[in-house]
Amino acid sequence: MSDGLRVVIAEDSVILRDGLAGLLTERGHEVVAMVGDATTLADVVGAHGPDVAVVDVRMPPSYTDEGLLAAIELRRKYPTTGVLVFSQWVETRYATELLAGGASGVGYLLKDRVADVRDFVDALYRVATGGTALDPEVVSQLMGASRQQDSLARLTRREREVLELMAQGLSNNAIAAALTVTERAVEKHIGNIFIKLDLPPSETRHRRVLAVLRLKG
């Protein structure tokens, strides 16, 4: 690979997309294609064979996780193409899947935390050449999500059922009726859930809400 990279940009914001293209072109890199949605990204990468793709997370049509899902598809179909996710958001569920096959040739940077263009270009080159570029905040949130999943895995089947019914907004009495157990049994299960999810009594935090948030993850 020469010093100049061949880059595809997937970004729905026209201003940011054109701005990135200009910055990279000024520094001797070639932007071979730009797309404003995630649906055509894999086809464009297949057609142009870039060294690296820069991909936003929230893109049309639903602006949720289309970009990250497209990045995962790129890793599967074109493993030699580097993928740099560049977003304002950390989507822990699919970011973990993106890194599941190894972090080589993968990056995840947060737009608001890139203070220097040189840092971005250095990260892009690192990813394109098989290295890794992960924002510390991304790593922190991924580790936190992993710990939450570990704690959920400690719940018994019955405790998980109780937590899922809590997430539906059911009272202890309604949960007892749904599971055909006593309300006292439900209270015991909820107590165990709080212990296993490391949610001690607190005057400022609603443990029931926090437990449900863990489940929703």
C-alpha positions, -999 to +999 in steps of 0.1 A: +000+000+000+013+035-009+011+063+016-021+076-001-052+056+010-082+048-011-112+057+011-150+052+010-171+075+032-206+066+044-221+096+062-256+110+059-246+146+067-236+162+034-215+189+051-195+164+072-192+140+042-178+167+019-157+181+047-140+147+054-135+142+017-118+175+014-095+170+044-084+136+032-079+147-004-057+177+008-035+151+025-029+130-005-056+104+000-082+094-026-119+093-018-131+068-043-168+070-033-192+086-009-227+074+001-254+090+023-270+058+035-259+023+046-278+002+021-254+006-008-222+007+013-212-030+007-218-027-030-197+004-033-169-012-013-171-043-035-170-021-067-141+001-056-120-021-033-109+007-009-082+004+017-106+016+044-143+027+048-153+055+072-188+047+085-213+067+106-236+047+129-270+063+127-280+066+090-312+065+070-339+053+070-344+049+107-312+066+120-305+040+146-278+014+139-278+009+101-242+021+097-229-002+123-247-032+108-233-023+074-198-021+090-203-057+104-214-068+069-182-052+054-160-071+079-177-103+068-176-098+031-144-078+027-121-087+056-091-070+041-108-036+040-104-016+071-135-002+088-134+030+109-167+038+126-169+075+131-200+086+152-214+106+180-228+075+195-215+043+211-238+014+202-224-013+225-244-043+213-233-042+176-199-027+184-191-058+204-202-079+173-180-057+151-150-066+172-159-102+178-137-114+150-107-095+163-098-058+164-073-059+135-083-034+109-111-019+130-116+015+145-143+033+165-139+070+171-163+096+186-168+127+165-169+151+195-136+137+209-114+140+178-097+173+184-070+172+157-073+163+121-039+146+122-051+123+150-080+112+127-058+107+097-033+087+118-062+065+131-075+060+096-041+049+083-036+026+113-070+009+106-063+007+069-030-011+075-044-037+099-041-018+132-067-007+157-081+027+167-105+027+196-116+058+216-111+052+253-147+061+259-158+034+235-136+008+253-150+019+287-187+016+275-180-018+259-164-031+291-194-018+311-218-035+288-199-067+291-200-066+329-237-060+328-243-090+306-221-111+330-243-100+359-275-109+340-261-143+332-260-150+370-298-148+372-317-180+374-344-188+348-371-178+373-353-146+383-350-137+346-387-142+341-395-120+371-372-093+357-388-095+323-423-090+339-409-061+359-398-046+326-434-048+314-444-026+343-462-053+363-466-050+401-454-077+424-490-089+428-494-091+390-461-109+386-472-135+412-504-141+393-486-144+360-462-170+374-487-187+397-465-181+428-470-162+460-462-125+462-437-133+489-419-156+464-418-127+440-403-104+466-376-130+473-367-133+436-366-095+433-342-093+463-320-119+447-320-099+414-309-068+432-280-086+449-268-103+417-270-070+397-251-052+424-279-028+432-277-020+470-305-001+488-304+036+480-324+067+489-316+084+456-318+055+431-349+034+421-335-002+421-364-016+402-359+009+374-321+003+373-327-035+372-350-031+342-324-008+325-298-035+329-321-059+311-328-035+283-290-029+281 
